[in-house]
Amino acid sequence: MTHSTSKPSRRAALGLLGAAPLTASGVLAASGVAEAVAGSARTGGIPADLRPGGAFDRYIRDLAAQDLFSGTVVLAHRGRQVLARSYGMADKEKGIPNTTGTIYALASASKPFTGLAVVQLAQQKKIKFYEKVGAYLAGFPAEIAEHVTVHQLLTHTAGMSDPTNTTSEGHIFTGVEERTQDIARRARTQELRFTPGTKKEYSSMGYEVLGELVATVSGQPFHEYVREHIFRAAGMADSAYYTRPEWLADARIAHPYMLQEDGSRIDGVRHLDKGGAGQVKGSNSARAFIGSGGGNGFSTAPDLVRFALAVQRDKLLKRAYTELYVNPKISGAPMRQGPADPAAGEGFHAYGPTASIYNDQRYISHGGGISGGSTNWSIYLDIDWVAVVLCNYDLAIETIIARERKLITA
């Protein structure tokens, strides 16, 4: 599949040029693209393989030509887009192509927003990391209320794990309140799989509890808190926890195309009765009505670059708390298992993102997968790179990420 022949918007056109700069406020500049490219060339800091027409660009193009990739990829250096490419369709029924400005469901790649919200409230002295769940939320069984700490929820060491994080098969939620109450109810039926703090096991339910914690302590619904204190503060104008009706009506938002057993793909927003055969077999995230602390916020690739800049420039936290947010807390197996790679260091978890080392370079990152969606963003903390891969197909993007890591840290 090739680029759409539809005339791109001015914003998308800037992305297709491959080096659209961001202003100091994190807004895509309307001019200065050529100067950005020339400036990068003079510094000698942009490898040819990462530039438009380079090895990474050609790799993504070839995947798209085989219909193995539908989505947006952005590489940014020092806040400037070095490479921005979009392929496939955001809405096949209406003939709307993916562009650099397309909004994607992030799945678990939005968990770091939940973690950041918790750290913001800790900075305000409203939350303490060592406190137990019961200090803030009522109704949990004693083994959770009296033993699980905020720190353990943030680092996936609480023992609350995903096998019980399910609703009735095929249930379709009809409103925010219904969805919120269901999450709270299921959280309170959890049984610990291990003694808190003794091991690490990825837990979306732990982040659902953190989302409720943010809402309770801040006095704002979780979605509104994140919109005001993270998205708006970072200049992420297109990012939100969109509802299913908004997902269906807003032409900017990509529809998830869920892989079926026969190899076909089905629009998950329009076919709530269908599930996927890909990332999470049988599931359909559009049934949830709205995302939550556990995932499925929505964003664009440029907005995620703005998020990276806001984190690194201490716009969302004071410097001490930024360091607390991004630095490793506990080691554990990587959440995305790719091919063995001797350049990959041991994986860690910070307070939301993973915090890892590749080729002796630090980066924070998080990925996500739903039926009809695969996402990943990475902030290379010491070399000023940001990489975003957003896809509205459910497919393994580990090979894309692995190639990105090698080329950026070379």
N, C-alpha and C positions, 0 to 999 in steps of 0.2 A: 504494500500500500504506500502511495506517495503522498506528498503534501497536497492538501485540497487546493483546487484552482480558484476557490472563492476569494474575492478580494478581502485581504485582511484589514482589521481595524488599524488605526494609527499605532495603538499600543502594541498590537501583535506584530505590526511591521517593524517596530523598533527591536522587538525580540528576535525577529528573523534575521536582522542585520548581524546579530551575534555579539554585540558589545554595547548594550544600552546601559548608560550610567545611571546611578541612583543619586538623587540630591541629598543634601545633608539631612533632610527630614525623612529620607527613605522613599521618596516618590520618584518614579521613573522620569528622567529628564526628557524633554521634548527635542532637545538639540544636543550637540556635542558628541554624537556617536562616533564620528570619524576621529575626533580628537582623542576619545577614549581608547580606540584601537591603536592609534599612533603612539599614545602615551605608553600603553602596555608594551608595544614593540620596542620602544626606546629603553625600557627598563630591562628587557630581556628576561622577565620573570614568567612569561606565559609560554609553556612548551608548545611546540607546533602540533603535537598530538591532541591537544585540548582545544585548539582553535577551530573555527569553522573550516570544514573540509579535511580536518585531521582524523586521526585513527578513531577517536571516540565518536566523533560525528558520523563517520562512515559506518561504524559498527551499529549505532542506533538506527541509521537509515536502512541498513540491510535487514535488521530485525523487522522494521515496519513494513518493508517491501514484501516480507513473507507473512504479513499479518500476525507477527509474533510480538508486536508492541503497538499499543494505542495509548497515547498520552503525551506528556510534556517532560522534557529534560532541560534543566538549566544548570550551568556552571558559572559561578561568579567569583571574581578575585578582587579583593579590596572594595567590595560593594558594587563592582561593575560586572555586568553580564558579559562573559567571554563567549559563551555558547548558549543559545536558546533555540530549541527545536520542538515542534509539536507535530504529531502524526495521528491519523485515525479520526474517528467521529465522536463528538460529545453526545450527540443525539442522532442516531441513524435514521429514525423515523422522520425527523424534521430536516435532515440534511445539514446539521450544524457541526462544523469541524472543530476539533480540539485546536486551541491556540495557546500562546504563552499566558494569556489572561484567563484561561479556563479554570474554574473552581472544581476541585476534586475532593471526594470523601477520603479522609486521611486514615481511617481505621485507627489502629493503635499508635500511629505516628503522631496523634494528638495527645497521648498520655503525658508528654513533657509539659504541656500547658497546665495539666492538673498539678503536676509536681511543682511547677513554678508558682502557681497560685498558693500552694501550701507554704512555700518558702517566703513569699511576700507577706503572708499573714504571720509567719514566724518573725520576720523582720519587724513587724508592728507589735511584737510581743503578745500576740493573740493566740499563738500555738507554740507548744514546746515539743521538740522532736522526741524526747524521752517519755512524754506522757502516754498513757494508755488510751485506747479507744473510748472506754467508759467515762473518761474525764470530759468528753465532748459530746458523745452520742449515747442516747438511751436505748434500751431494748435488746442489746446484744447478750448472748449467753456469757456466763462468767468467764469461760476459758478464753474468750476473745476480749471482752470488756476489761478484764483485770490483768491480761498478760500481753496483748498485742499492742505495740507502740506505733506511733506515727512514723518513726524512722523505719521500722520493719515493713510497714505498708509501702513506703516509698521505694524500698530496695528489694521488694519481692521476697522477703524473708519471714513474712508473717505466718505462713502456712495456710492461707486462704487461697485456694487454687481453683482453676477453671472447670474441672469436671462437674461441679455443682452449679456453675454459672450459666444456667439454661432456663428458658421459659417453656411453656407448653409448645409442642411441635406445631409450627405454622401460625402461632398466635400473631395477630396484627394489632398493634397499638393504635389508638385513635387520638391521643392527646399527650401533652407534656406531663400533666399531673399523673395520669395513669401509668406512664412509663417510669416516672420518678418513684412512685409508690411501689411499683413492682420490684425495682432495684433494691429499695430499702427493705422490702419484705424478704427477698431472697438472701440479702446480706445477713439478715438476722437468723437464717436457718443454716448458716455455714457451720461445718465441723472442721476443726483443724486437722490437716493431714500430717503435720509434724510439729514439734515443740517450736514456738516462735524463736527465731534467731539462730536456729541450729543448722539450717540449710537454705539454699536459694531455689525457688521454683516460681516461674513466671505466673503472675496472677492478675487477670483483669478485674476480678472481684475486689481485690485489694484497692485498686484505683477507683472502682465504683464507690467504695467507702470513703476514699479521700475526696471524691467529688461531693458527697453528702457533707463531709466535714467542712469543706470550703463554704458551702451554702449556709450551713448552720452557724459557723463562726462569723462569717462576713455579714449575714443577714440578707444576702442577695441570692436569687436562684443561680446555680452554678453557671449556666450558659450566659447569664447577664454579667456575672462577675468577670468571667474570662473576656467577654467582649469589651468591657469597660477598662479593665486593669491590665490586660495583656494585648489584645488585638488593637484597640484604639491607641493605647500608649505606644505601641510599636509602629503605628502607621499602617496596619494590616487591614485596609479598608474593605477588602473582599472576603475576609475571613469571618466565620461565624459557625454556630451550631444550628445549621438550617434544619427546618422541619421537613417532613416528607412532602407536604403540599408545595413548599418552596422549591424543593428538589425537582418536583415534577414541572413546576411552572416557570422557573427561572432558566432562561436559555443559556446563561453563563455556566451552569453547573453540569458537569459531565455525568451521564448515566452509567451505572455499572453494567457491564455486559458479562453475565455469568455463564461460565462454561457448562455445557450439558454433557451427559454421558455419550451422546451421539456425535460430539465434537462441535455442535452449533453453539451460538451464544445468544442469550436472551436478556433483554432489558429488565433489570431487577426492579426498577421503580414502577414500571408499567405492568409488571407481572408478579404481584405479591404472592400469588399462589405457587410460584416456582421457586425452587432453591438452586443452589449451585452444585457442581461436581468438583469444583476447584479448591480454593483456599480453605473454606470451612464447609464441608459437604452438607447439602440440605439447607443451609442457612441463607437468609436474605436480609441484609442489614436495613433495608428500607422499611421492613416491618416494624422496626423499633420506633418509628415516628421521629425521633430526635436522638442525637448522640448524648454522651454522658462523660463522667470522669474517667470511665474505662476506655473511651475512644469515640471515633467518628465525628470529630470536628471537621470543618471544611476549610480549605485554603487554596491559594494559587502558588505557583513556584516563585514569582516575584515577592509575594507576601512572606514566604518562608525565608527568603533572603533578607527581607526587612526584619524578620524575627531574629535571625542570626546577628545582624548588625545591632539591634536593640539590646540583645543579651551581652554582646562583647563591649558595647559602649556604655553599659551600666544604666540604660534607660528604664529597665524594668525592676532592677534591684540595686541597692548600694553595693560597692565593690566587694566588700567582705561577704555579702550574701550571694553575689554572682559566683564567687569562688566556691562557696558552699554548694551552690546549685550544680556546677559543672564538674567538680572534682570527684574522683572515684571514691566509693564508699565500701564496696564489697565485690569480690571476684566471683565469677561464675561462667558457665559455658555460654557462648554467644547465642543470642536469640535466633539469629539466622545462620543456619549451618550450610556453609558453602564448601567448595573443595579445600583440601589441606593447603595452607599457604604459609611458608616459613617466614614471610615478612609480617604476618599478623601476630601482634603481641597478645598477651592475656586480656580477656575481656572483663570489664568491671561495670558496675551500675552506679550512677550518680543519683540525684534526687529527681528522677524523671527520665532523663536521657541515659543511654548507655555511655560509658566513658572508656574509650579504648585507645590502643596504640597500634599504628601501622607504619612499618618502615621507620620506626623511631619517631614518629610524629603523633601528637595527641589529636584526638577528635572526639566530639560527642555526636550522637546520632540516635535515630529511632526509626523503625520501619513499621509497616502495618499491612495486614491482608484481610480482605473480606471477599465474599463471592462477588466477582466482578471488579475487584480493585486491588492494586499492589502499590505500596508507597514507601519511600525512604528519603530522609534528609540527613545531611552530615555537615557539621561545622568543624573545619580543620583549624584548631584554635591558634596555632603558632605560625601558620603560613598563609593566613588570610584567605582561605578558600571556603566556599560553600557549594555543596552539590545537592540537587533536588531531582528526584525521579518520581513522577506521579503518573499512574497508569490506570485506565478504566477497563482493563482486562484483569482477570485473576490468573497470574502467571508468576513463575519463579524469576525474580529480578536479581537474584544473587550474582549472576554472571555480569550483569550491568554494573552492580555496585563494586564487585571485585576489580573490574577494569578501571572504574573511576578511581578507586583507592591507589592502584598501581601507578596510574598516570599522574595523579595529583601529587603523590609523595615521592615520585622518582627523583 
